[in-house]
Amino acid sequence: MFVGADLLLDVSFRMAEYRLANLAHDGWLSSASEGAYADGLADGLIRVGALDGAAGVSKLVRVHFRELVTRADNAVLTLRWEGTSDGGDLFPALDADIVLTPAGEQSVRLTVTGAYRQPRDGLGAEPDRAILQGVATATIRSLLNRVAAALAHPENGRG
């Protein structure tokens, strides 16, 4: 399932590009990913048990990033999240792009788009897909807001 969200920020493209690259390298983006993942579960009002019958809470266990790729008209940072439940089963994974696009001399559009992959043994029923859609949407919005705050106001700290 595909999800996405975007915001316009009052920061130049070059400054946002520089800050995004730093966020990925200093570990902050991994921490922000963990927070967004947890927010998605909480906002979706689910536990892993609601999806696969296992007790406990899903945890984000792997966050992978590629190097920031910059072109004349955008900069893209690709990431992958993978989580597990208490039983070790794979929980939904996310493959996403964080994209910066110039939107004037002192503004940039920040977009996060991605695709959630369903767990191996999990979802399939329509109500489960609706739950996962809510979690995916909440997760992407949380990540977008966390990254936006760090790019636009790094002086306020990160995370």
JOKA-V513732 format. One record per residue. N is the residue number from 0. RES is the residue in three letters. SS is DSSP state (helix for helix, strand for strand, loop for the rest). PHI is phi in degrees with one decimal (* if undefined). OMEGA is omega in whole degrees, -180 to 180 (none if undefined). Layout:
n:N res:RES ss:SS phi:PHI omega:OMEGA
n:N res:RES ss:SS phi:PHI omega:OMEGA
This chain:
n:0 res:MET ss:loop phi:* omega:-177
n:1 res:PHE ss:strand phi:-98.5 omega:178
n:2 res:VAL ss:strand phi:-140.9 omega:178
n:3 res:GLY ss:strand phi:-169.3 omega:178
n:4 res:ALA ss:strand phi:-160.3 omega:179
n:5 res:ASP ss:strand phi:-149.6 omega:179
n:6 res:LEU ss:strand phi:-143.9 omega:173
n:7 res:LEU ss:strand phi:-100.1 omega:-178
n:8 res:LEU ss:strand phi:-115.2 omega:177
n:9 res:ASP ss:loop phi:-89.7 omega:176
n:10 res:VAL ss:loop phi:-152.1 omega:-178
n:11 res:SER ss:loop phi:-67.8 omega:179
n:12 res:PHE ss:helix phi:-57.9 omega:-177
n:13 res:ARG ss:helix phi:-63.2 omega:179
n:14 res:MET ss:helix phi:-68.1 omega:179
n:15 res:ALA ss:helix phi:-63.2 omega:178
n:16 res:GLU ss:helix phi:-61.6 omega:179
n:17 res:TYR ss:helix phi:-60.7 omega:-179
n:18 res:ARG ss:helix phi:-66.6 omega:179
n:19 res:LEU ss:helix phi:-63.5 omega:177
n:20 res:ALA ss:helix phi:-59.9 omega:179
n:21 res:ASN ss:helix phi:-65.0 omega:180
n:22 res:LEU ss:helix phi:-61.4 omega:180
n:23 res:ALA ss:helix phi:-70.4 omega:-176
n:24 res:HIS ss:helix phi:-79.0 omega:-176
n:25 res:ASP ss:loop phi:-92.1 omega:176
n:26 res:GLY ss:loop phi:89.8 omega:-178
n:27 res:TRP ss:helix phi:-61.5 omega:-177
n:28 res:LEU ss:helix phi:-66.2 omega:174
n:29 res:SER ss:helix phi:-65.7 omega:178
n:30 res:SER ss:helix phi:-64.3 omega:178
n:31 res:ALA ss:helix phi:-63.5 omega:178
n:32 res:SER ss:helix phi:-63.0 omega:178
n:33 res:GLU ss:helix phi:-61.0 omega:178
n:34 res:GLY ss:helix phi:-64.3 omega:180
n:35 res:ALA ss:helix phi:-66.4 omega:178
n:36 res:TYR ss:helix phi:-60.5 omega:178
n:37 res:ALA ss:helix phi:-63.8 omega:177
n:38 res:ASP ss:helix phi:-60.6 omega:-180
n:39 res:GLY ss:helix phi:-61.3 omega:178
n:40 res:LEU ss:helix phi:-67.7 omega:-179
n:41 res:ALA ss:helix phi:-65.9 omega:-179
n:42 res:ASP ss:helix phi:-66.6 omega:178
n:43 res:GLY ss:loop phi:-79.6 omega:178
n:44 res:LEU ss:loop phi:55.4 omega:179
n:45 res:ILE ss:loop phi:-131.6 omega:166
n:46 res:ARG ss:loop phi:-124.4 omega:179
n:47 res:VAL ss:helix phi:-56.4 omega:-179
n:48 res:GLY ss:helix phi:-56.7 omega:179
n:49 res:ALA ss:helix phi:-68.0 omega:-178
n:50 res:LEU ss:helix phi:-100.2 omega:-173
n:51 res:ASP ss:helix phi:-126.3 omega:177
n:52 res:GLY ss:loop phi:81.7 omega:179
n:53 res:ALA ss:loop phi:-87.5 omega:177
n:54 res:ALA ss:loop phi:-77.9 omega:174
n:55 res:GLY ss:loop phi:110.1 omega:-175
n:56 res:VAL ss:loop phi:-119.1 omega:176
n:57 res:SER ss:loop phi:-73.1 omega:177
n:58 res:LYS ss:strand phi:-127.9 omega:174
n:59 res:LEU ss:strand phi:-78.8 omega:-175
n:60 res:VAL ss:strand phi:-111.4 omega:179
n:61 res:ARG ss:strand phi:-138.4 omega:172
n:62 res:VAL ss:strand phi:-130.2 omega:180
n:63 res:HIS ss:strand phi:-116.4 omega:176
n:64 res:PHE ss:strand phi:-127.6 omega:169
n:65 res:ARG ss:loop phi:-99.4 omega:176
n:66 res:GLU ss:loop phi:-65.3 omega:177
n:67 res:LEU ss:loop phi:-63.2 omega:178
n:68 res:VAL ss:strand phi:-107.9 omega:-178
n:69 res:THR ss:strand phi:-112.6 omega:174
n:70 res:ARG ss:loop phi:-121.0 omega:-179
n:71 res:ALA ss:loop phi:-63.5 omega:-173
n:72 res:ASP ss:loop phi:-111.9 omega:176
n:73 res:ASN ss:loop phi:-170.4 omega:173
n:74 res:ALA ss:strand phi:-133.6 omega:-174
n:75 res:VAL ss:strand phi:-129.5 omega:173
n:76 res:LEU ss:strand phi:-118.0 omega:-179
n:77 res:THR ss:strand phi:-96.5 omega:179
n:78 res:LEU ss:strand phi:-136.9 omega:174
n:79 res:ARG ss:strand phi:-137.8 omega:173
n:80 res:TRP ss:strand phi:-114.8 omega:171
n:81 res:GLU ss:strand phi:-137.0 omega:-180
n:82 res:GLY ss:strand phi:-128.3 omega:176
n:83 res:THR ss:strand phi:-135.0 omega:173
n:84 res:SER ss:loop phi:-92.0 omega:179
n:85 res:ASP ss:loop phi:-55.3 omega:-179
n:86 res:GLY ss:loop phi:-79.1 omega:179
n:87 res:GLY ss:loop phi:90.8 omega:180
n:88 res:ASP ss:loop phi:-69.5 omega:179
n:89 res:LEU ss:strand phi:-67.7 omega:176
n:90 res:PHE ss:strand phi:-97.1 omega:-179
n:91 res:PRO ss:strand phi:-49.2 omega:177
n:92 res:ALA ss:strand phi:-106.8 omega:180
n:93 res:LEU ss:strand phi:-122.0 omega:168
n:94 res:ASP ss:strand phi:-113.2 omega:-173
n:95 res:ALA ss:strand phi:-144.2 omega:173
n:96 res:ASP ss:strand phi:-119.0 omega:169
n:97 res:ILE ss:strand phi:-101.7 omega:-173
n:98 res:VAL ss:strand phi:-120.6 omega:173
n:99 res:LEU ss:strand phi:-109.0 omega:178
n:100 res:THR ss:strand phi:-132.8 omega:178
n:101 res:PRO ss:strand phi:-57.5 omega:179
n:102 res:ALA ss:loop phi:-137.5 omega:-175
n:103 res:GLY ss:loop phi:119.5 omega:-177
n:104 res:GLU ss:loop phi:-67.8 omega:-177
n:105 res:GLN ss:loop phi:-122.1 omega:176
n:106 res:SER ss:loop phi:-147.3 omega:-179
n:107 res:VAL ss:strand phi:-142.6 omega:174
n:108 res:ARG ss:strand phi:-95.8 omega:176
n:109 res:LEU ss:strand phi:-103.9 omega:-179
n:110 res:THR ss:strand phi:-126.7 omega:172
n:111 res:VAL ss:strand phi:-121.3 omega:177
n:112 res:THR ss:strand phi:-129.5 omega:-179
n:113 res:GLY ss:strand phi:-165.5 omega:178
n:114 res:ALA ss:strand phi:-130.7 omega:173
n:115 res:TYR ss:strand phi:-88.7 omega:172
n:116 res:ARG ss:strand phi:-101.2 omega:-179
n:117 res:GLN ss:loop phi:-71.0 omega:177
n:118 res:PRO ss:loop phi:-65.5 omega:-178
n:119 res:ARG ss:loop phi:-52.8 omega:-172
n:120 res:ASP ss:loop phi:-104.6 omega:-168
n:121 res:GLY ss:loop phi:-97.7 omega:-163
n:122 res:LEU ss:loop phi:-62.3 omega:177
n:123 res:GLY ss:loop phi:174.2 omega:179
n:124 res:ALA ss:loop phi:-68.6 omega:-177
n:125 res:GLU ss:helix phi:-56.8 omega:178
n:126 res:PRO ss:helix phi:-62.3 omega:178
n:127 res:ASP ss:helix phi:-65.3 omega:179
n:128 res:ARG ss:helix phi:-64.5 omega:178
n:129 res:ALA ss:helix phi:-65.3 omega:177
n:130 res:ILE ss:helix phi:-63.6 omega:-180
n:131 res:LEU ss:helix phi:-62.1 omega:178
n:132 res:GLN ss:helix phi:-61.9 omega:178
n:133 res:GLY ss:helix phi:-64.2 omega:178
n:134 res:VAL ss:helix phi:-64.7 omega:-179
n:135 res:ALA ss:helix phi:-61.5 omega:180
n:136 res:THR ss:helix phi:-64.7 omega:179
n:137 res:ALA ss:helix phi:-63.6 omega:-180
n:138 res:THR ss:helix phi:-64.6 omega:-179
n:139 res:ILE ss:helix phi:-64.0 omega:179
n:140 res:ARG ss:helix phi:-62.8 omega:179
n:141 res:SER ss:helix phi:-63.9 omega:178
n:142 res:LEU ss:helix phi:-62.1 omega:178
n:143 res:LEU ss:helix phi:-56.9 omega:-178
n:144 res:ASN ss:helix phi:-66.1 omega:178
n:145 res:ARG ss:helix phi:-65.3 omega:180
n:146 res:VAL ss:helix phi:-66.9 omega:180
n:147 res:ALA ss:helix phi:-58.6 omega:180
n:148 res:ALA ss:helix phi:-61.7 omega:-179
n:149 res:ALA ss:helix phi:-69.1 omega:180
n:150 res:LEU ss:helix phi:-76.2 omega:-175
n:151 res:ALA ss:helix phi:-84.0 omega:-175
n:152 res:HIS ss:loop phi:-138.5 omega:-178
n:153 res:PRO ss:helix phi:-63.7 omega:180
n:154 res:GLU ss:helix phi:-68.2 omega:179
n:155 res:ASN ss:helix phi:-85.9 omega:180
n:156 res:GLY ss:loop phi:89.7 omega:-178
n:157 res:ARG ss:loop phi:-120.9 omega:176
n:158 res:GLY ss:loop phi:88.7 omega:none
